[in-house]
Amino acid sequence: MAEAQTLTAANYKSEVKPDWCPSCGDYAVLAALQRACALLQIAPKDIVAVSGIGCSSNLPGFFGGYGIHSLHGRALPVATGLKLANHDLEVIMTGGDGDGYGIGLGHFIHAMRRNLDVTYMVMNNQIYGLTTGQTSPTSTKGEKTKSTPLGNLETPINPLHLALVSGATFVARAFSGDVEGMSEIMKQALQHKGFALVDCLSPCVTYNKHNTYAWFKERTYKLAEKGHDASNFEEAFKKASDWEEKIGLGVFYKVSKPTYEDDEVALKDGPLLKQKIGISEETGRKFMEELM
């Protein structure tokens, strides 16, 4: 028999070339995902990327697996349906801070508390990029944008805190200025069994002149180099509070817990799409005995 082909990052590229603004952080996120999939040798046919709406949500079109470009803020319910129909698939969700932490926030919280076995990569540029520069849920307080010309009055949400208290079992942050580090974090996220969030600091070079590559490089550090214990919830929450002076990168929290798929009785016989339609004679007989 011929030896199996070794997959490389090139195997996860589509024929459609990315059309983001030059130097957009999303290029690094795409490259890191492709590298991570190659490192794990996941067949493209076994991967589906689901997105909402936004610059970052164009990623499935540039990725060499299956992809669905859904509605604004609705990537998670679509991905949930896919995962429950065929939990053999590697389901990856991609989107931005406005898509995931604003319009899709309700879905975000519920998917985490269920601990679905999916990976969510949020390209957090702290601005609405596709609609040309309005304040997003993660924009800095006081930031002047098209929608807040006198300065943003709202306190930004902390997505890592939300993930921790909502039940995510893998919580990490990566930076587009470090593709190699981001690839390793994504590799770990894909390997994790349970809901994995990777908050990707992905600078918008066109509309966000505050949170730039240089701004992040002055502040970011790697949690692993400081001896961070990713199994310690309280320590993870504390580290996730840091922002203006220092910003941690890496895995904040990782724990093993049963997933929704593990506990769902309907999935005990395998993915729904691979199960026979209908019920067995024995199950039908028990129903009749119970109801009559």
Backbone torsions as a table, in degrees:
resi	resn	phi	psi	omega
1	MET	NA	142.9	178.7
2	ALA	-69.1	146.1	179.1
3	GLU	-68.0	146.2	179.4
4	ALA	-64.8	142.3	-179.7
5	GLN	-69.7	134.9	174.8
6	THR	-82.3	122.4	-178.0
7	LEU	-80.2	141.4	175.6
8	THR	-120.5	173.9	179.8
9	ALA	-56.6	-30.5	-179.1
10	ALA	-63.4	-26.8	180.0
11	ASN	-70.0	-12.8	-178.0
12	TYR	-109.0	21.1	175.7
13	LYS	-105.2	139.2	176.8
14	SER	-92.2	176.7	178.4
15	GLU	-76.4	-12.7	179.8
16	VAL	-89.8	123.9	-178.9
17	LYS	-86.2	141.1	179.5
18	PRO	-58.0	143.6	-179.7
19	ASP	-124.2	30.3	176.6
20	TRP	-70.4	166.2	177.0
21	CYS	-60.2	144.3	176.8
22	PRO	-53.3	132.8	179.7
23	SER	77.7	4.0	175.7
24	CYS	-56.9	139.7	-179.7
25	GLY	-63.7	-18.8	-177.6
26	ASP	-66.7	-25.6	175.6
27	TYR	-59.4	-41.9	-179.0
28	ALA	-66.9	-37.7	179.3
29	VAL	-63.4	-44.8	178.4
30	LEU	-61.7	-46.7	-179.2
31	ALA	-63.1	-40.9	-179.7
32	ALA	-65.5	-39.8	178.0
33	LEU	-64.5	-43.8	179.3
34	GLN	-62.1	-41.1	178.6
35	ARG	-65.6	-43.1	-178.4
36	ALA	-62.6	-43.0	179.1
37	CYS	-64.1	-36.9	178.4
38	ALA	-68.4	-40.0	178.8
39	LEU	-61.4	-35.1	-179.1
40	LEU	-90.6	-7.3	179.0
41	GLN	55.5	45.2	175.9
42	ILE	-85.1	124.4	-179.1
43	ALA	-63.9	133.2	179.5
44	PRO	-52.6	-32.1	-179.5
45	LYS	-68.1	-15.1	-178.7
46	ASP	-100.5	8.2	-177.9
47	ILE	-118.4	138.6	171.4
48	VAL	-133.3	127.2	178.5
49	ALA	-103.2	130.5	-177.8
50	VAL	-121.1	133.8	-179.9
51	SER	-133.2	170.4	175.8
52	GLY	-101.3	-121.0	178.8
53	ILE	-130.6	142.0	179.8
54	GLY	141.7	173.0	178.3
55	CYS	-55.9	-49.3	-177.8
56	SER	-64.9	-29.1	-176.6
57	SER	-73.6	-2.7	173.1
58	ASN	-78.6	-7.7	-173.7
59	LEU	-54.4	-43.0	-179.0
60	PRO	-55.0	-29.1	179.5
61	GLY	-71.6	-21.0	-179.3
62	PHE	-99.9	-3.7	-175.7
63	PHE	-101.3	145.0	-172.2
64	GLY	-88.6	29.0	173.2
65	GLY	-116.1	-161.5	172.1
66	TYR	-74.7	155.4	-179.4
67	GLY	-152.7	149.6	175.4
68	ILE	-133.9	123.8	176.1
69	HIS	-100.0	99.6	-171.5
70	SER	-92.8	-147.3	-177.2
71	LEU	-97.1	165.8	-177.2
72	HIS	-61.1	119.1	178.5
73	GLY	78.9	5.5	-172.8
74	ARG	-112.9	17.8	-179.8
75	ALA	-63.2	-39.2	-174.6
76	LEU	-67.7	-45.1	177.4
77	PRO	-64.0	-34.6	176.8
78	VAL	-65.8	-44.5	179.3
79	ALA	-64.9	-35.9	177.7
80	THR	-60.7	-46.5	178.5
81	GLY	-60.1	-42.0	179.2
82	LEU	-63.0	-45.9	-176.8
83	LYS	-65.8	-38.6	-179.7
84	LEU	-74.8	-29.1	177.3
85	ALA	-74.1	-35.0	-179.8
86	ASN	-148.6	86.4	-176.5
87	HIS	-78.7	7.8	169.6
88	ASP	-79.3	-18.0	-179.4
89	LEU	-74.8	148.4	170.1
90	GLU	-88.7	105.3	-176.3
91	VAL	-98.5	120.9	-178.6
92	ILE	-119.9	129.1	177.5
93	MET	-107.0	137.6	178.9
94	THR	-129.8	145.4	178.9
95	GLY	-177.3	-171.6	-179.5
96	GLY	-114.2	179.9	-178.1
97	ASP	-68.5	-35.1	177.1
98	GLY	-70.2	-41.7	-179.8
99	ASP	-66.6	-46.3	-173.4
100	GLY	-91.5	-39.5	-175.0
101	TYR	-97.0	-5.9	178.8
102	GLY	-113.4	-83.7	-176.0
103	ILE	-64.1	-35.3	-177.9
104	GLY	-100.9	17.3	-173.6
105	LEU	-59.9	-40.2	-179.9
106	GLY	-61.1	-44.1	178.2
107	HIS	-64.6	-38.3	180.0
108	PHE	-56.4	-49.8	-177.1
109	ILE	-65.5	-45.7	-176.5
110	HIS	-69.0	-34.8	177.7
111	ALA	-66.1	-34.2	179.7
112	MET	-72.7	-41.5	-179.0
113	ARG	-67.9	-23.6	175.8
114	ARG	-80.9	-16.1	-176.5
115	ASN	53.4	51.0	173.2
116	LEU	-64.8	148.1	-179.4
117	ASP	-85.9	75.1	-178.6
118	VAL	-137.4	165.3	178.3
119	THR	-119.8	130.4	-178.7
120	TYR	-119.3	116.3	177.0
121	MET	-106.1	115.0	-179.4
122	VAL	-107.7	118.1	177.2
123	MET	-83.8	97.0	-171.6
124	ASN	-93.0	100.0	178.6
125	ASN	-107.2	4.4	174.7
126	GLN	60.2	32.6	178.9
127	ILE	-163.5	156.8	169.5
128	TYR	-86.2	106.7	-175.9
129	GLY	-82.6	-46.7	-175.3
130	LEU	-61.6	-35.6	-179.9
131	THR	-93.3	18.3	168.3
132	THR	72.3	43.8	163.4
133	GLY	97.3	45.3	175.2
134	GLN	-100.4	162.3	178.5
135	THR	-61.5	137.2	177.7
136	SER	-112.9	175.5	-179.5
137	PRO	-62.4	-19.3	-179.0
138	THR	-107.7	7.1	178.4
139	SER	-64.1	142.9	-179.8
140	THR	-63.4	141.1	176.8
141	LYS	-63.0	132.9	-178.1
142	GLY	92.8	-8.7	-178.2
143	GLU	-65.1	131.9	178.2
144	LYS	-92.2	120.6	179.5
145	THR	-133.5	-177.9	178.7
146	LYS	-61.0	-34.0	-178.8
147	SER	-91.9	-11.0	178.7
148	THR	-135.0	67.0	-175.9
149	PRO	-62.8	-21.8	178.6
150	LEU	-98.8	3.2	179.7
151	GLY	112.0	140.9	-179.6
152	ASN	-69.9	126.0	-178.3
153	LEU	-88.7	-11.6	-171.2
154	GLU	-95.5	142.0	174.2
155	THR	-74.2	127.8	-178.9
156	PRO	-67.4	147.6	176.5
157	ILE	-77.2	157.9	176.0
158	ASN	-109.9	103.0	-174.9
159	PRO	-62.9	-30.1	179.8
160	LEU	-69.4	-40.9	175.9
161	HIS	-61.6	-44.1	179.2
162	LEU	-59.5	-43.7	-178.8
163	ALA	-64.6	-42.3	-178.3
164	LEU	-63.3	-47.5	-176.3
165	VAL	-78.5	-15.3	-179.0
166	SER	-91.8	-8.3	174.4
167	GLY	110.0	6.7	176.7
168	ALA	-61.5	138.8	-176.4
169	THR	-100.1	-1.1	174.4
170	PHE	-145.6	117.4	-177.5
171	VAL	-128.9	120.7	-176.2
172	ALA	-141.6	162.9	175.3
173	ARG	-134.3	138.1	178.2
174	ALA	-130.9	168.9	-176.6
175	PHE	-133.2	132.8	-177.8
176	SER	-65.0	-15.0	176.2
177	GLY	-78.6	-1.7	179.6
178	ASP	-137.3	82.6	-176.1
179	VAL	-65.2	-39.2	-179.3
180	GLU	-63.6	-45.2	178.4
181	GLY	-64.9	-38.9	178.7
182	MET	-65.1	-38.3	179.1
183	SER	-61.5	-42.1	-179.8
184	GLU	-66.0	-40.7	178.9
185	ILE	-64.7	-43.0	179.4
186	MET	-65.9	-36.0	176.7
187	LYS	-59.6	-46.5	179.7
188	GLN	-64.9	-38.1	179.4
189	ALA	-63.7	-42.5	179.8
190	LEU	-68.1	-32.1	178.8
191	GLN	-75.6	-24.0	-175.4
192	HIS	-69.7	137.6	175.4
193	LYS	-95.9	106.1	-176.8
194	GLY	138.1	-177.8	-178.5
195	PHE	-74.0	120.9	-179.3
196	ALA	-116.6	122.3	175.6
197	LEU	-107.1	129.5	170.5
198	VAL	-120.2	106.4	177.7
199	ASP	-83.3	109.3	-174.6
200	CYS	-97.4	113.3	176.0
201	LEU	-73.7	103.3	-169.6
202	SER	-123.8	89.2	-173.2
203	PRO	-54.9	135.4	171.7
204	CYS	-93.3	105.9	-173.9
205	VAL	-76.2	-12.6	-177.0
206	THR	-92.4	-42.5	-171.9
207	TYR	-115.9	-15.4	179.0
208	ASN	-112.7	100.5	-178.3
209	LYS	-92.8	3.7	-179.5
210	HIS	-97.7	-57.6	-177.7
211	ASN	-88.4	73.6	-175.5
212	THR	-93.1	174.2	175.3
213	TYR	-57.1	-45.0	-179.1
214	ALA	-62.9	-39.8	-179.7
215	TRP	-61.5	-44.3	-179.5
216	PHE	-70.4	-40.4	-177.4
217	LYS	-62.5	-30.0	178.3
218	GLU	-71.8	-20.9	-170.9
219	ARG	-115.4	-24.7	-172.8
220	THR	-77.7	147.9	174.3
221	TYR	-146.5	162.0	-177.3
222	LYS	-95.9	124.5	-178.5
223	LEU	-57.4	-39.8	-176.6
224	ALA	-61.5	-33.0	-179.0
225	GLU	-73.4	-15.3	179.0
226	LYS	-101.7	7.8	177.6
227	GLY	73.4	29.6	-178.5
228	HIS	-65.2	135.7	177.4
229	ASP	-95.3	103.7	-175.6
230	ALA	-71.7	-6.7	177.7
231	SER	-91.3	-5.9	-176.6
232	ASN	-95.7	105.8	-177.0
233	PHE	-60.7	-47.2	-177.1
234	GLU	-62.4	-41.0	179.5
235	GLU	-67.7	-38.2	178.1
236	ALA	-62.6	-43.2	-179.6
237	PHE	-64.5	-40.1	-180.0
238	LYS	-65.1	-46.1	179.9
239	LYS	-64.5	-33.4	-179.5
240	ALA	-71.0	-13.2	179.2
241	SER	-78.5	-21.5	-178.3
242	ASP	-68.5	139.3	176.8
243	TRP	-151.5	-70.0	-170.1
244	GLU	-60.7	-44.7	-175.9
245	GLU	-89.5	-38.9	-179.6
246	LYS	-146.5	142.4	-175.4
247	ILE	-131.3	116.7	-178.1
248	GLY	-78.0	143.7	175.2
249	LEU	-122.8	141.8	179.1
250	GLY	126.4	-160.4	-178.7
251	VAL	-90.2	113.7	178.7
252	PHE	-79.4	-40.1	-173.8
253	TYR	-149.5	137.6	177.9
254	LYS	-151.5	125.5	-179.1
255	VAL	-146.6	151.6	179.9
256	SER	-100.6	121.8	177.4
257	LYS	-142.0	157.1	177.0
258	PRO	-59.7	140.4	178.2
259	THR	-90.0	169.0	176.8
260	TYR	-58.9	-40.2	-178.9
261	GLU	-65.0	-33.6	178.6
262	ASP	-63.1	-38.4	-172.7
263	ASP	-93.5	-12.2	-177.6
264	GLU	-77.2	113.9	-176.0
265	VAL	-58.8	-35.3	-177.0
266	ALA	-65.1	-16.6	-176.9
267	LEU	-102.2	3.9	-175.9
268	LYS	-65.4	-23.4	179.7
269	ASP	-97.7	14.5	178.2
270	GLY	107.5	178.6	-179.7
271	PRO	-53.4	142.8	-177.4
272	LEU	-56.6	-41.1	-175.0
273	LEU	-69.7	-13.4	179.0
274	LYS	-100.7	-3.8	179.8
275	GLN	-86.6	154.3	177.6
276	LYS	-72.7	142.7	178.4
277	ILE	-73.1	138.6	178.5
278	GLY	99.3	-173.2	-179.3
279	ILE	-122.2	157.7	-179.1
280	SER	-72.6	163.1	178.5
281	GLU	-61.4	-38.7	-179.4
282	GLU	-65.2	-42.4	178.6
283	THR	-65.0	-40.4	178.7
284	GLY	-63.1	-40.1	179.3
285	ARG	-63.8	-40.8	179.5
286	LYS	-65.5	-38.0	177.0
287	PHE	-61.0	-45.0	-178.5
288	MET	-63.8	-41.3	180.0
289	GLU	-65.6	-36.2	-177.9
290	GLU	-73.5	-35.6	-173.0
291	LEU	-92.4	-17.2	-176.1
292	MET	-96.9	NA	NA
